Amino acid sequence: MIPYGKQTISEHDIDAVVEVLKSDWLTQGPKVPAFEQAIADYCGANFACATNSATSALHIACLTLGVGENDLVWTSPISFVASANCALYCGAQIDFVDIDLATGNMSVAALAEKLTLAKQNNCLPKVLIPVHLAGQSCDMQAIHTLAKKYGFKVIEDASHAIGAKYQNKSIGCCQYSDITVFSFHPVKIITSAEGGMAVTNDRVLAEKMHRLRSHGITNNPELMTEASHGPWYYQQIELGYNYRMTDLQAALGLSQLTKLDQFVAKRNELALTYDRAINSLPLAHLTQHTDCYSSYHLYIVRLINASKEQHKTLICKLRAHNIISHLHYIPIHLQPYYKALGFNEGDFPNAEQYYQQAITIPLYPAMTTDEQLEVISAIRQSV
Ligand SMILES: *Cc1c(COP(=O)(O)O)cnc(C)c1O
């Protein structure tokens, strides 16, 4: 069986975790701040806040940017549900911006149009969450220009995109956003088992996220509303959560980070081989922009000029060949939970067309040449 993705764990990774297990600190020790510093350094961001998942990082990122009841958050319908759920956790309303079919990323043209209308109707979003699908950056410079014009904040959901670049800078440098979020779930580029990270260049945002990660508690006397009772004292100044990453996870993440560039280079190499192989088939790969270097979390193709039934058949046939292809993603607005909030079929036509065409085929750093040839041959026989 060839899965659509899988983690690569080395002896070095295992030793790093065992070392923590034998230490005094399983959690709230030195590994978490070391991992945060390493990710901030890697991305070229000033601050990083590690969490137990990207989902919790998205939640506290929204709260930190002031998202609450009566606020609107916009994201892409072609993403994992977490990109939208984070707004609902804050009591805000969610809406979507349709995608560009060629890249699968949020369409800047659709965004500009929706913003013009929203301004007229006095319902501009407070926060926009663009998602770097499969590891290719959205058009962040254009999004940033619109953010300045209309006064909204930007959280990059870069769950797919650690190790990727935009305009020759690492995703996570936050040049065009307020906060960027990464996921370290095992299917992603590097893993800490479960885990996430929010990076930012703004100290105030970083401090707030650190507080929200741990119950809203502070040890900073300047933020306390009454004098310290003694050396044991801490104060809860707002409502936070337990979203902490453990030192076991951070040690794994730190060890994995040393192989990030290697993983991404291998993913790009495999992607190039796929690009060439599907040229002669009725399949299109996602268009790559020249100012992007994708981390290729996923290799997605679109089955062109085919019916819904043919699309499903191809995925099933590949599975019959023991090639576990997948579909990223079911448009979020078509989830029954979201339909119950008022979304309907037809709301985001490009996203819905994409859903009828997209197939994720296997890609992971440990994939062998033989495995890739097997996938290509199965596709040729099935398409
Ligand atoms: C995986 C993923 C998430 C959630 O990540 P977790 O670490 O599993 O919480 C959020 N957004 C996108 C786009 C993802 O792919």
The ligand as a Tripos MOL2 file, in Angstrom:
@<TRIPOS>MOLECULE
LIG
   15    15     1     0     0
SMALL
NO_CHARGES

@<TRIPOS>ATOM
      1 C1         -3.7370   20.1710    9.2780 C.3       1 LIG1
      2 C2         -4.3450   21.4960    9.0910 C.ar      1 LIG1
      3 C3         -4.8320   22.2540   10.1570 C.ar      1 LIG1
      4 C4         -4.9130   21.7220   11.5440 C.3       1 LIG1
      5 O1         -3.7100   21.2720   12.0180 O.3       1 LIG1
      6 P1         -3.6540   20.4840   13.4300 P.3       1 LIG1
      7 O2         -2.2150   20.6420   13.8350 O.co2     1 LIG1
      8 O3         -4.0050   19.0680   13.1120 O.co2     1 LIG1
      9 O4         -4.5880   21.1220   14.3510 O.co2     1 LIG1
     10 C5         -5.3030   23.5230    9.8950 C.ar      1 LIG1
     11 N1         -5.3240   24.0260    8.6460 N.ar      1 LIG1
     12 C6         -4.8830   23.3030    7.5920 C.ar      1 LIG1
     13 C7         -4.9160   23.9320    6.2340 C.3       1 LIG1
     14 C8         -4.4030   22.0180    7.7800 C.ar      1 LIG1
     15 O5         -4.0110   21.3020    6.7310 O.3       1 LIG1
@<TRIPOS>BOND
     1     1     2 1
     2     2     3 ar
     3     2    14 ar
     4     3     4 1
     5     3    10 ar
     6     4     5 1
     7     5     6 1
     8     6     7 2
     9     6     8 1
    10     6     9 1
    11    10    11 ar
    12    11    12 ar
    13    12    13 1
    14    12    14 ar
    15    14    15 1
@<TRIPOS>SUBSTRUCTURE
     1 LIG1         1 GROUP 0 **** ****
